[in-house]
Amino acid sequence: EAGVAQSPRYKIIEKRQSVAFWCNPISGHATLYWYQQILGQGPKLLIQFQNNGVVDDSQLPKDRFSAERLKGVDSTLKIQPAKLEDSAVYLCASSLNMPGAGYTFGSGTRLTVV
Amino acid sequence: GQQLNQSPQSMFIQEGEDVSMNCTSSSIFNTWLWYKQDPGEGPVLLIALYKAGELTSNGRLTAQFGITRKDSFLNISASIPSDVGIYFCAGHQIQGAQKLVFGQGTRLTINP
């Protein structure tokens, strides 16, 4: 089966600019996650969608980060305006809607804010 | 937020040696997962554990779900160069939105 697709792979922007990332999950996976992975750390959950509804966005900095999954398939994550500390790899993952289901991750988007 | 304490942070071993790493939490988890991440890629699932006390193998990898539900370990036997990477433990909390929480990772380096 096709994996989780993410684009772009790399992005370099200046602080205060805006940026958007795109994710296409595995077909049939109802649950989609966006994680932020800062260099040298484990991934940290930003937001979790169940179909097109938000399940958990408690760790999403809502003053600058937003995410949507309008049709319950693709998702976009936006940062506006970006700060230097937003430099990280942004990982998208998807899973079946089952307790304890393993997540399949995309390759991520490496964002550098200068 | 909930944290998983993973140790060691890094390991430097000779090819052929066995490896052991573990993960602990102050809270109970209902699943434990072990992932490996190669440079420039997302984490890839190695082993999933669903029951307290469960011991599961995947080739040279063996992982166990602690009886207290607050810890897990991963062993790699007879390490080979392609085992190099960062290993993460992760767990689903027993309550709430079932989000997957990750440890800080163990970076494995192998000297040929």
Interface residues (C-beta under 8 A of the other chain):
Chain A: V4 Y33 G40 Q41 G42 P43 K44 L45 Q48 V55 D56 Q59 L91 A93 P99 G100 G102 Y103 T104 F105 G106 S107 G108 R110
Chain B: G1 L4 Q6 N30 T31 L33 G40 E41 G42 P43 V44 L45 A48 Y50 F88 A90 H92 G96 A97 Q98 K99 L100 V101 F102 G103 Q104 G105
